[in-house]
């Protein structure tokens, strides 16, 4: 029973990451701006890395019924964390436009991923499984923070542009 549960969680996580990759790739394909395209392509690439780690664990767990210890990249070197929403980019992204809506949808994706990975890290007793899900949860928290910061800056921009302040 425990083996089946672990495999189901891994399958769900792989599917979630593949959906994220598909979403970010489609947004990148549809946006005309190179900088904005770069942000979404970077996110798509990182989702592919997540699929790789999770798929390796799935194969290992299905065969040996144990999570293998893997060398996970240092989150400080994560490509997405280096992306900054510059003033120029804020001007390019309309707060009510396609890219802003995509950022909002991406926030929901990332929140869900953080929840799933954090919950699994808390409930498992396997140290390698715990390390994997803890690492993934932290990686997704980094994405969530950056996306939330972008969203907040865009909201503030539209409030300023439209002189909408309730006080």
C-alpha positions in Angstrom: 0.0 0.0 0.0 2.8 2.5 0.9 4.6 1.7 -2.4 1.5 2.4 -4.4 0.8 5.7 -2.5 4.4 6.9 -3.2 4.1 6.0 -6.9 0.7 7.8 -7.1 2.2 10.9 -5.6 5.2 10.8 -7.9 2.9 10.4 -10.9 0.7 13.3 -9.8 3.8 15.5 -9.3 5.2 14.6 -12.7 1.9 15.5 -14.3 1.7 18.7 -12.4 5.2 19.7 -13.6 4.4 18.7 -17.2 1.3 20.9 -17.1 3.4 23.7 -15.8 5.9 23.3 -18.6 3.1 23.2 -21.2 1.5 26.3 -19.7 4.8 28.3 -19.5 5.9 27.2 -23.0 2.5 28.3 -24.5 2.7 31.7 -22.8 6.3 32.2 -24.0 5.2 31.2 -27.5 2.3 33.7 -27.5 4.1 36.8 -26.1 5.8 39.0 -28.6 8.3 40.5 -26.2 11.7 38.8 -25.9 12.3 39.6 -22.2 8.9 38.4 -21.2 9.3 35.3 -23.4 12.6 34.6 -21.6 10.9 34.7 -18.2 8.4 32.1 -19.2 10.9 29.9 -21.1 13.1 29.9 -18.0 10.1 28.7 -16.0 9.3 26.0 -18.6 12.9 24.8 -18.5 12.9 24.6 -14.7 9.6 22.6 -14.8 11.4 20.2 -17.1 14.2 19.8 -14.5 11.5 18.9 -11.9 10.1 16.3 -14.3 13.6 14.8 -14.7 14.2 14.5 -10.9 10.7 13.1 -10.3 10.9 10.7 -13.2 14.2 9.4 -11.9 12.7 8.8 -8.5 9.7 7.1 -10.0 11.8 4.6 -12.0 14.0 4.0 -8.9 11.0 3.6 -6.5 9.1 1.4 -8.9 12.1 -0.9 -9.2 13.5 -1.0 -5.7 10.8 0.5 -3.5 13.1 3.2 -2.1 13.8 6.8 -2.9 17.4 7.1 -4.1 19.6 9.9 -2.9 20.2 12.5 -5.6 22.3 15.5 -5.9 19.8 18.4 -6.1 21.0 21.7 -7.6 21.7 24.6 -5.2 18.6 26.8 -5.2 20.9 29.9 -5.0 22.0 29.1 -8.5 18.4 28.8 -9.8 17.9 30.6 -13.1 14.5 32.0 -12.4 15.6 33.7 -9.1 18.0 35.9 -11.2 15.1 37.3 -13.2 14.1 40.8 -12.2 11.0 42.6 -13.3 12.7 45.8 -14.5 10.9 49.1 -14.9 11.1 48.6 -18.7 9.5 45.2 -18.4 6.7 46.5 -16.1 5.9 49.0 -18.8 5.7 46.2 -21.4 3.4 44.0 -19.4 -0.1 45.5 -19.3 -1.6 44.9 -15.8 -4.8 43.8 -17.4 -3.2 42.0 -20.4 -2.3 38.5 -21.4 1.0 38.3 -19.6 -0.4 39.6 -16.4 -3.2 37.1 -16.5 -0.6 34.4 -17.1 1.4 35.5 -14.1 -1.8 35.3 -12.0 -2.5 31.8 -13.3 1.1 30.8 -12.7 0.8 31.9 -9.1 -2.0 29.3 -8.7 0.1 26.6 -10.2 3.0 27.4 -7.9 0.8 27.6 -4.8 -0.6 24.1 -5.6 2.9 22.7 -6.1 4.2 24.2 -2.8 1.3 22.6 -0.9 1.7 19.2 -2.5 5.4 19.0 -2.0 5.4 20.5 1.5 2.7 18.1 2.6 4.5 15.1 1.3 7.8 16.2 2.9 6.0 16.4 6.2 4.2 13.1 6.0 7.0 10.8 4.8 9.5 9.1 7.0 11.9 8.3 4.1 14.8 10.7 4.4 15.5 10.8 0.7 11.9 11.3 -0.2 11.7 14.0 2.5 14.8 15.8 1.0 13.4 15.6 -2.5 10.0 17.1 -1.6 11.4 19.6 0.7 13.8 20.8 -2.0 11.0 20.9 -4.6 8.7 22.8 -2.2 11.4 25.4 -1.6 12.1 25.7 -5.3 8.4 26.3 -6.0 8.3 28.8 -3.0 11.0 30.8 -4.8 8.9 30.8 -8.0 5.8 31.8 -6.0 7.6 34.7 -4.3 8.9 36.1 -7.6 5.6 35.7 -9.4 3.7 37.3 -6.4 6.1 40.2 -6.4 5.6 40.7 -10.1 1.8 40.5 -9.7 1.9 43.1 -6.8 4.1 45.4 -8.8 1.8 45.2 -11.8 -1.3 45.9 -9.6 0.4 48.9 -8.1 1.3 50.1 -11.5 -2.3 50.0 -12.8 -3.5 51.7 -9.6 -1.0 54.5 -10.1 -1.7 54.8 -13.8 -5.4 55.0 -13.1 -5.0 57.1 -10.0 -7.0 54.5 -8.0 -6.2 54.7 -4.3 -9.0 54.3 -1.9 -7.6 56.8 0.5 
